[in-house]
Amino acid sequence: MLKVCNIVIVGGEGDLAFRKLYPALYSLHRENLLADCTKIVCFGRGKFKPSKFIDNMRSWAQKSEYVKALDDESWGSFCERIIQFSGDATSADDMKRLRAELGPEEIVFYLSTPPSIFAPICKAMGDAGAVTESTRLVVEKPLGESLESFNQINDTLFEVFKEQQIYRIDHYLGKETVQNLLALRFANIFFEPLWNRTYIDHVQITVAESVGAGGRWSYYNESGALRDMVQNHLLQLVCLVAMEFPARNKANDIRDEKLKIIRSLKKIDASNVTQNTIRGQYTEGSIAQELVPGYKQEKDAQGNSDTETFVAIKAEIENNRWQGVPFYLRTGKRMASRYSEIVIQFKPVIFKFIDIDPNVLNANQLVIRLQPNEGIQMNLMNKVPGLSEGTSLQNVELNLSFEEAFEEHRSPSAYERLLLDVTRGDQTLFMRSDELRGAWKWVDGIIDGWATTGQTSKSYKSGSMGPDDALGLLIQDKRKWQVFEG
């Protein structure tokens, strides 16, 4: 049975709402995954006339790669759910007015606003009596820029809401391939015996972006790649790769295991930060045969800056399963390609009956592609057919494309999955406050280490895969980064 609730998007006239939220909600409506009486409320300042607002929603839905088809009948019935509500979200009077208009049904409040106004919005909700035990609150990142600032923001939420009512969203956790990580690991018996330091040499996690920071330079300059990407997206991927089997497939059991991984991360601080991290900043170059400016030359750039647009980290997990297995993380802007993948590199076999270069045999890999072309690739050694003297081996790919394997199933957007889970009251794919506190504590150590040692950002050309020093991070361990083959 579908959960009956109304969805209030505070900041409903903003960019995120039009680009991601309304297309996702339309898809859920089209799939009959919203209760018939569910209303979608755009809480804004009233800068759009109703006709213009609907036109904007339709335009963005048509542009969305996840909306396979938009027909007039389903769009018309979707628009019947829409309520434009003009008011001040920090005003208790306006919140009372909204509550009276919506009636007694449960409410999901989605704060598509800067975190700086979370506190007054939540206070207005509380003062207006708009919050009950069943009310849910969805908050977008960035949730702070350090452990201290996260705690300040989080404490303001706790003044009105309980932990079980708060959904801290990270859209990466809504991706189909990310959700499949747990199924891949725990539903296939041949992986678990190998998923440890005895058989795995190292793990690589790459989230590469081809776009620059232009258009949001001011925000990005305050965060940088470490805060913007590593603290949430990459650390969540580390947790899903490394966590132990949860006692049950329940939200808190899964999040308990993720928390153990975060707390097991080896500390990086001033004593080891230069050996384990690389900072980078893109300069002008070309991507897809188009000239692009450097970070400091972006149109909205505001002077000189050493903010990192690239970071590579050698992380280690100090527990029995992973002791001695490095996790190499990297993320950056203006890189050669836009892609995200996880590479599980297995150790080489001891091959004594074939006289062959042992480096050739170090090729067993599991590659989990998160974007684009979601799928799973297994690299295995195979004998080359033929009658030649001796045995010749070749690396062969077993390739599972999600699009081809599940061609009858539409792959939903991350926001579809996450919004649906909020309406169902399922917190599995959302971050708990203790997870975020642990992540910020680890990241703060790196930030403080950079400040103490004076570690600066190395230049890298737009269209490359980061600064040359990032190659050295693996070369010093006699390893190399996986080359993305598109």
C-alpha positions as CSV (number, residue, x, y, z in Angstrom):
1,M,0.0,0.0,0.0
2,L,1.3,3.5,-0.9
3,K,2.1,5.8,2.0
4,V,-0.2,8.8,2.1
5,C,1.8,12.0,2.6
6,N,2.1,15.5,1.2
7,I,5.5,16.7,-0.1
8,V,6.5,20.3,0.6
9,I,9.5,21.5,-1.3
10,V,10.8,24.6,0.5
11,G,12.8,26.5,-2.1
12,G,10.5,25.1,-4.7
13,E,11.3,27.8,-7.2
14,G,15.0,27.0,-7.2
15,D,17.4,25.3,-9.6
16,L,17.5,22.0,-7.7
17,A,13.7,21.7,-7.6
18,F,13.3,22.2,-11.3
19,R,16.3,20.2,-12.5
20,K,16.0,17.2,-10.2
21,L,13.0,17.1,-7.9
22,Y,10.0,17.8,-10.1
23,P,11.2,15.4,-12.9
24,A,11.8,12.7,-10.3
25,L,8.3,13.3,-8.8
26,Y,6.7,13.2,-12.2
27,S,8.4,9.8,-12.9
28,L,7.1,8.5,-9.6
29,H,3.6,9.7,-10.5
30,R,3.8,8.1,-13.9
31,E,4.8,4.8,-12.4
32,N,1.8,5.0,-9.9
33,L,4.2,5.2,-6.9
34,L,2.5,8.2,-5.3
35,A,-0.7,7.9,-3.4
36,D,-3.7,9.4,-5.2
37,C,-4.2,12.1,-2.6
38,T,-0.5,13.1,-2.3
39,K,0.0,16.8,-3.0
40,I,3.3,18.4,-4.1
41,V,3.7,21.9,-2.7
42,C,6.1,24.4,-4.2
43,F,6.8,26.7,-1.2
44,G,8.4,29.8,-2.7
45,R,8.3,33.6,-2.8
46,G,5.8,33.6,-5.7
47,K,8.2,34.8,-8.4
48,F,6.4,32.6,-11.1
49,K,2.9,32.9,-12.4
50,P,1.1,29.5,-12.4
51,S,1.3,29.1,-16.1
52,K,5.1,30.0,-16.2
53,F,5.8,27.7,-13.3
54,I,4.1,24.7,-15.0
55,D,5.9,25.5,-18.2
56,N,9.2,25.5,-16.4
57,M,8.5,22.2,-14.8
58,R,7.5,20.6,-18.1
59,S,10.6,21.9,-19.8
60,W,13.0,20.4,-17.2
61,A,11.1,17.1,-17.2
62,Q,11.5,16.9,-21.0
63,K,15.2,17.5,-20.7
64,S,15.7,14.9,-18.0
65,E,17.5,11.8,-19.2
66,Y,15.5,9.7,-16.7
67,V,12.0,10.8,-18.0
68,K,11.6,8.3,-20.8
69,A,8.3,9.8,-22.1
70,L,6.1,12.7,-21.2
71,D,2.5,12.4,-22.4
72,D,-0.2,14.9,-22.0
73,E,-2.5,12.7,-20.0
74,S,0.0,11.8,-17.2
75,W,1.4,15.3,-17.2
76,G,-2.1,16.7,-16.7
77,S,-2.9,14.4,-13.8
78,F,0.5,15.2,-12.3
79,C,-0.2,19.0,-12.5
80,E,-3.4,18.4,-10.5
81,R,-1.1,17.4,-7.5
82,I,0.8,20.7,-7.7
83,I,0.1,23.5,-5.2
84,Q,2.0,26.8,-5.5
85,F,2.3,28.3,-2.0
86,S,3.7,31.8,-1.7
87,G,5.2,32.8,1.6
88,D,8.1,33.1,3.9
89,A,9.4,29.7,5.2
90,T,10.9,31.3,8.2
91,S,7.5,32.7,9.3
92,A,5.4,30.7,11.8
93,D,2.3,32.4,10.5
94,D,2.9,31.3,6.9
95,M,3.7,27.7,8.2
96,K,0.4,27.7,10.0
97,R,-1.4,28.8,6.9
98,L,0.3,26.0,4.9
99,R,-0.6,23.4,7.6
100,A,-4.3,24.5,7.5
101,E,-4.3,24.3,3.7
102,L,-2.9,20.7,3.6
103,G,-5.0,19.2,6.3
104,P,-4.2,16.3,8.6
105,E,-2.1,14.2,6.2
106,E,1.6,13.4,7.0
107,I,4.1,15.9,5.6
108,V,7.5,15.5,4.1
109,F,9.4,18.8,4.2
110,Y,12.2,19.0,1.7
111,L,14.6,21.9,2.4
112,S,16.0,22.8,-1.0
113,T,17.6,25.9,0.6
114,P,21.0,26.9,1.9
115,P,21.9,25.3,5.3
116,S,22.2,28.8,6.7
117,I,18.4,29.1,6.9
118,F,17.7,25.6,8.1
119,A,17.4,26.8,11.7
120,P,14.8,29.6,11.2
121,I,12.8,27.3,8.9
122,C,12.7,24.5,11.4
123,K,11.9,26.9,14.2
124,A,8.9,28.3,12.2
125,M,7.7,24.7,11.6
126,G,7.9,24.0,15.4
127,D,6.2,27.2,16.4
128,A,3.4,26.7,13.9
129,G,2.7,23.2,15.2
130,A,3.4,21.8,11.7
131,V,5.6,19.0,13.1
132,T,4.2,15.8,14.4
133,E,5.7,12.4,15.1
134,S,5.1,11.3,11.5
135,T,6.6,14.5,9.9
136,R,9.8,13.9,7.9
137,L,12.5,16.4,7.1
138,V,14.9,16.0,4.0
139,V,18.0,18.2,4.0
140,E,20.5,18.6,1.2
141,K,24.3,18.8,1.5
142,P,26.5,20.7,2.3
143,L,25.9,20.0,5.9
144,G,28.7,22.1,7.3
145,E,32.3,22.7,6.3
146,S,33.8,21.0,9.4
147,L,32.8,18.9,12.3
148,E,32.1,22.0,14.4
149,S,29.9,23.6,11.8
150,F,28.1,20.3,11.1
151,N,27.3,19.9,14.8
152,Q,25.9,23.5,14.9
153,I,23.6,22.8,11.9
154,N,22.6,19.4,13.2
155,D,21.8,20.7,16.6
156,T,19.3,23.2,15.1
157,L,17.5,20.3,13.4
158,F,17.4,18.3,16.7
159,E,15.6,21.3,18.4
160,V,12.5,20.4,16.4
161,F,13.0,16.9,14.9
162,K,14.3,13.5,16.1
163,E,17.0,11.5,14.4
164,Q,14.4,9.1,13.0
165,Q,12.6,11.9,11.3
166,I,15.6,13.4,9.5
167,Y,16.7,12.3,6.0
168,R,20.2,13.6,5.1
169,I,20.4,13.1,1.4
170,D,23.4,12.1,-0.7
171,H,22.2,11.5,-4.2
172,Y,25.1,9.0,-4.9
173,L,23.4,6.5,-2.6
174,G,20.4,6.5,-4.8
175,K,22.2,5.3,-7.9
176,E,21.3,1.8,-9.0
177,T,24.9,0.6,-9.1
178,V,25.6,1.9,-5.6
179,Q,22.6,0.1,-4.2
180,N,23.7,-3.0,-6.1
181,L,27.0,-3.1,-4.2
182,L,25.4,-4.8,-1.2
183,A,23.5,-7.3,-3.4
184,L,26.7,-8.0,-5.3
185,R,28.7,-8.7,-2.2
186,F,26.2,-10.4,0.0
187,A,24.0,-12.3,-2.5
188,N,26.8,-14.0,-4.4
189,I,28.6,-16.7,-2.4
190,F,31.9,-16.6,-4.4
191,F,32.7,-13.0,-3.5
192,E,32.6,-13.1,0.3
193,P,35.5,-15.6,0.8
194,L,37.7,-13.4,-1.4
195,W,36.6,-10.1,0.0
196,N,39.5,-9.5,2.4
197,R,43.2,-8.7,2.8
198,T,44.3,-12.2,1.9
199,Y,43.0,-11.9,-1.7
200,I,42.5,-8.2,-2.5
201,D,45.6,-6.1,-3.2
202,H,44.0,-2.7,-3.2
203,V,40.9,-0.8,-4.1
204,Q,40.5,2.3,-6.3
205,I,37.5,4.7,-6.2
206,T,37.4,7.4,-8.9
207,V,34.7,10.1,-9.3
208,A,35.8,12.2,-12.2
209,E,34.0,15.3,-13.6
210,S,34.6,17.0,-16.9
211,V,32.8,20.2,-15.9
212,G,34.5,23.0,-14.0
213,A,33.5,25.1,-11.1
214,G,32.2,28.0,-13.2
215,G,28.7,29.1,-12.3
216,R,29.2,28.1,-8.6
217,W,32.7,29.3,-8.1
218,S,32.0,31.2,-4.9
219,Y,30.5,28.2,-3.2
220,Y,33.1,25.8,-4.5
221,N,35.9,28.1,-3.4
222,E,34.8,27.7,0.2
223,S,34.5,23.9,0.0
224,G,37.0,22.4,-2.5
225,A,37.0,18.9,-3.7
226,L,37.7,17.4,-0.3
227,R,34.7,18.8,1.4
228,D,32.4,18.8,-1.6
229,M,33.1,15.2,-2.7
230,V,35.3,13.1,-0.4
231,Q,33.5,13.8,2.9
232,N,30.2,12.4,1.5
233,H,30.2,10.6,-1.8
234,L,33.6,8.9,-1.8
235,L,33.5,7.9,1.9
236,Q,30.0,6.4,1.5
237,L,31.4,4.3,-1.3
238,V,34.3,3.2,0.8
239,C,31.8,2.1,3.5
240,L,29.7,0.1,1.1
241,V,32.7,-1.7,-0.3
242,A,34.3,-2.4,3.1
243,M,31.5,-2.9,5.6
244,E,30.7,-6.2,7.3
245,F,27.5,-8.2,6.6
246,P,24.7,-6.4,8.5
247,A,22.6,-8.4,11.0
248,R,19.5,-7.6,9.0
249,N,18.6,-5.7,5.9
250,K,17.3,-2.8,8.0
251,A,18.4,0.9,7.9
252,N,20.1,1.1,11.3
253,D,21.8,-2.3,10.9
254,I,23.4,-1.2,7.6
255,R,24.3,2.2,9.0
256,D,25.8,0.6,12.1
257,E,28.2,-1.3,9.9
258,K,29.1,1.8,7.8
259,L,29.9,3.7,11.0
260,K,32.3,1.0,12.0
261,I,34.3,1.5,8.8
262,I,34.4,5.3,9.2
263,R,35.7,4.9,12.8
264,S,38.3,2.4,11.5
265,L,39.8,4.8,9.0
266,K,43.5,5.4,9.8
267,K,44.0,9.0,10.8
268,I,45.6,11.4,8.3
269,D,47.1,14.5,9.9
270,A,50.2,16.7,9.7
271,S,52.4,13.7,10.4
272,N,51.5,11.8,7.3
273,V,49.3,14.1,5.1
274,T,52.0,14.8,2.5
275,Q,52.7,11.1,2.0
276,N,49.0,10.2,1.7
277,T,47.3,13.1,-0.1
278,I,47.7,15.1,-3.3
279,R,45.9,18.4,-3.9
280,G,45.4,19.8,-7.4
281,Q,43.8,22.8,-9.3
282,Y,43.0,22.8,-13.0
283,T,44.5,25.2,-15.4
284,E,43.3,26.0,-18.9
285,G,43.1,23.2,-21.5
286,S,40.7,21.3,-23.7
287,I,38.0,18.8,-23.1
288,A,36.2,17.1,-26.0
289,Q,38.1,19.4,-28.4
290,E,36.8,22.5,-26.7
291,L,39.1,25.1,-25.0
292,V,38.1,25.6,-21.4
293,P,39.5,28.2,-18.8
294,G,41.5,27.4,-15.7
295,Y,39.9,27.6,-12.3
296,K,41.2,31.1,-11.6
297,Q,40.0,32.3,-15.0
298,E,36.4,31.1,-14.7
299,K,33.9,34.0,-15.5
300,D,32.7,34.2,-11.9
301,A,36.1,33.7,-10.3
302,Q,37.0,36.2,-7.6
303,G,40.8,36.6,-7.5
304,N,43.6,34.3,-6.5
305,S,42.8,31.0,-4.8
306,D,44.6,27.8,-3.8
307,T,41.4,25.8,-3.4
308,E,41.8,22.2,-4.6
309,T,39.6,21.1,-7.5
310,F,41.3,17.7,-7.4
311,V,42.3,15.4,-4.5
312,A,43.8,12.0,-4.3
313,I,44.1,10.1,-1.1
314,K,45.6,6.8,0.1
315,A,43.3,5.7,2.9
316,E,43.6,2.7,5.1
317,I,41.1,0.8,7.2
318,E,42.5,-0.6,10.5
319,N,40.4,-3.7,11.1
320,N,40.9,-7.4,10.6
321,R,39.4,-7.7,7.2
322,W,41.2,-4.7,5.5
323,Q,44.5,-4.2,7.4
324,G,47.2,-3.4,4.9
325,V,44.9,-3.0,1.9
326,P,45.1,0.6,0.6
327,F,42.0,2.4,-0.7
328,Y,43.1,4.9,-3.3
329,L,40.5,7.7,-3.7
330,R,40.5,10.4,-6.3
331,T,38.1,13.0,-7.6
332,G,38.4,16.2,-9.6
333,K,36.9,18.7,-12.0
334,R,37.9,19.3,-15.6
335,M,39.2,15.8,-15.9
336,A,39.5,13.9,-19.2
337,S,36.2,12.1,-18.9
338,R,33.1,12.1,-16.7
339,Y,32.9,8.8,-15.0
340,S,32.7,7.0,-11.6
341,E,34.0,3.6,-10.9
342,I,35.2,1.2,-8.2
343,V,38.1,-1.1,-9.0
344,I,38.7,-4.2,-6.8
345,Q,42.3,-5.3,-7.7
346,F,43.0,-8.9,-6.6
347,K,46.4,-10.2,-5.8
348,P,48.4,-12.1,-8.4
349,V,48.3,-15.9,-8.4
350,I,51.4,-18.0,-7.8
351,F,51.6,-19.5,-11.3
352,K,54.5,-22.0,-11.3
353,F,53.5,-24.4,-14.1
354,I,53.5,-21.6,-16.7
355,D,56.7,-19.7,-17.4
356,I,55.3,-16.2,-17.9
357,D,55.9,-12.7,-16.7
358,P,54.1,-12.5,-13.3
359,N,53.0,-9.0,-14.0
360,V,50.8,-10.3,-16.8
361,L,49.0,-12.4,-14.3
362,N,48.2,-9.5,-12.0
363,A,45.0,-8.8,-13.9
364,N,42.1,-10.2,-12.0
365,Q,39.8,-7.2,-11.3
366,L,36.3,-6.5,-10.5
367,V,35.3,-3.1,-12.0
368,I,32.0,-1.6,-10.8
369,R,30.9,1.2,-13.1
370,L,28.7,3.8,-11.5
371,Q,28.4,6.2,-14.4
372,P,28.2,6.3,-17.4
373,N,27.1,2.9,-18.8
374,E,26.3,1.4,-15.4
375,G,27.5,-2.2,-15.0
376,I,30.0,-4.7,-13.7
377,Q,33.1,-6.0,-15.4
378,M,35.2,-8.9,-14.3
379,N,38.7,-9.3,-15.8
380,L,40.0,-12.9,-15.9
381,M,43.0,-14.6,-17.4
382,N,42.3,-17.0,-20.3
383,K,44.4,-19.2,-22.6
384,V,44.6,-17.8,-26.1
385,P,43.2,-20.5,-28.5
386,G,45.7,-22.0,-31.0
387,L,48.4,-24.6,-31.6
388,S,51.5,-22.6,-30.9
389,E,54.1,-24.0,-28.6
390,G,53.7,-23.0,-25.0
391,T,50.8,-21.4,-23.3
392,S,49.8,-17.8,-24.1
393,L,47.5,-16.0,-21.7
394,Q,45.2,-13.0,-22.3
395,N,43.1,-10.8,-20.1
396,V,39.4,-11.3,-21.0
397,E,36.5,-9.1,-19.9
398,L,33.2,-10.5,-18.6
399,N,31.0,-7.5,-19.1
400,L,27.5,-7.0,-17.5
401,S,25.8,-3.9,-18.8
402,F,22.8,-3.0,-16.7
403,E,21.1,-1.4,-19.7
404,E,21.4,-4.6,-21.8
405,A,20.8,-7.1,-19.0
406,F,17.7,-5.2,-17.7
407,E,16.4,-3.7,-21.0
408,E,12.8,-4.2,-19.9
409,H,13.4,-2.2,-16.7
410,R,13.7,1.5,-16.6
411,S,16.7,2.7,-14.6
412,P,15.3,5.4,-12.2
413,S,17.2,8.5,-11.2
414,A,18.8,8.7,-7.8
415,Y,16.3,11.3,-6.7
416,E,13.4,9.1,-7.6
417,R,14.7,6.3,-5.4
418,L,15.5,8.6,-2.5
419,L,12.2,10.6,-2.7
420,L,10.2,7.3,-2.8
421,D,12.1,6.0,0.2
422,V,11.3,9.2,2.2
423,T,7.6,8.7,1.5
424,R,7.9,5.1,2.7
425,G,9.8,6.1,5.8
426,D,12.9,4.1,4.8
427,Q,16.2,5.6,6.0
428,T,18.5,3.0,4.6
429,L,20.0,5.2,1.9
430,F,20.3,8.3,4.1
431,M,23.1,9.3,6.4
432,R,22.8,9.2,10.2
433,S,24.3,12.0,12.2
434,D,27.0,9.8,13.8
435,E,28.2,8.8,10.3
436,L,28.6,12.4,9.3
437,R,30.3,13.3,12.5
438,G,32.9,10.5,11.9
439,A,33.4,11.5,8.3
440,W,33.9,15.2,9.3
441,K,36.4,14.2,12.0
442,W,38.5,12.3,9.5
443,V,38.3,15.0,6.9
444,D,39.1,17.7,9.4
445,G,42.4,15.9,10.1
446,I,43.4,16.2,6.5
447,I,42.4,19.9,6.3
448,D,44.3,20.7,9.5
449,G,47.3,18.7,8.1
450,W,47.3,20.7,4.9
451,A,47.3,24.0,6.9
452,T,50.0,22.9,9.3
453,T,52.4,21.6,6.5
454,G,51.5,24.3,4.0
455,Q,50.6,21.7,1.4
456,T,49.5,23.5,-1.8
457,S,47.5,22.6,-4.8
458,K,49.5,21.3,-7.8
459,S,48.5,22.5,-11.2
460,Y,47.0,20.1,-13.8
461,K,45.8,20.8,-17.3
462,S,42.1,20.6,-18.0
463,G,41.4,17.4,-19.9
464,S,44.0,15.4,-18.0
465,M,43.5,13.0,-15.1
466,G,45.0,15.3,-12.4
467,P,48.5,16.4,-11.4
468,D,51.4,14.1,-12.1
469,D,52.0,13.8,-8.3
470,A,48.8,11.7,-8.2
471,L,50.5,9.1,-10.3
472,G,53.3,9.0,-7.8
473,L,50.9,8.2,-5.0
474,L,50.5,4.7,-6.4
475,I,53.9,4.4,-8.1
476,Q,55.5,4.6,-4.6
477,D,53.6,1.5,-3.8
478,K,54.4,-0.1,-7.2
479,R,50.8,0.3,-8.4
480,K,49.1,2.4,-11.0
481,W,45.7,4.0,-11.5
482,Q,43.2,2.2,-13.6
483,V,42.8,3.7,-17.1
484,F,39.2,4.5,-18.0
485,E,38.3,3.0,-21.4
486,G,34.9,4.7,-21.9
